[in-house]
């Protein structure tokens, strides 16, 4: 299972704006709070997720990412498109 964080934007343009903020060094959790439309999750934290609990493209992208930290995040670039919109995904843990 993976400990996953994401930023979800319905519109591609908004996801790209969020991506620019990340590239300029803003913290993933801050960008998530500002841009993510998944308001239920604080700072984009989805907690621990297992295979089969995520939509296909999201799952493939998440499992392909290395574990990284908020200080040096490695995230999906370009954002991953699912039926929910565009996701910028990072993985904070794996077990």
N, C-alpha and C positions, 0 to 999 in steps of 0.2 A: 504493500500500500504506500501511497504518497501523501505527504503533507503539502497541500496545494493552496496557492494564492492566485487570484486573478482579478483582472479589470475587464468588465463587460460593457461594451458600448453597442447600442443598436445600430448606430450609423458609422460607416467606415471613416468618415472625416473626423469624427470625435475620437475614434480609436487612434488615429494617426496623431492627433493633438496630444493625447495621453502618452503616446510613444515618444514624441518630441520632449515632453516633460521628463520622462525617464532618462532619455539620452542626455539631457542637460544636467542630470545628477539628482533630481528630486527623488525622495524616498518612495518606494513602491507603494507602501501603505497610504502615504499622503495623496499620491496620484489616484489610487483606488478610491479614497474617500471623496475626492473631487470629481472624478470622471465616471466611476463605475455605476451602472444602472442596477446592479445587484445590491440594493440598499440593505438587505437583510444581514449582510456580512460586513463586519467592521474591518476596514483596511484590506478588504478583498480576501480575507482568510476563509477558506472552505474546509479547513481541518483535514483529517485523514480520510482519504478516499481510496477505494479498492477498484480493481478492474471490474467493469460491468456496472459500476455506479455512475459512470460519466457518459455523455454522448460520444459517439465514435470518434469524430475528428479531434475533440477536446482530449479524449483519453489517449489517442495515438501521440498527440503533441506532448502531453504531460509526461508520459512514460519515456519519451525520447529525450527529455531535458535532463541535464545534470542537476544535482542538488546544489543550490546556491543560497547566499544569505542576503538579507536586506541591504547590507553594506555594499555587496558586489553582486547584484542580481543578474541572473542569466534568464532571459525571458524569450517567448516566441516572437520572432520578428521575421516576416510580417505577422500581424494578428491572425488567429485561427478563426475561420468562419464556421458557425453552427447555426441551427434554426433560431437560436436566441439572439444572435448578433455576432460581434467580433470580440474575441477574447485575447487578452495579453496574459499569458500564463507564466508563473514561476513555481518552482518546486523547492520547498524548504527542508524536506526530510524524506527518507525512504526506509522502509523496513520490510 
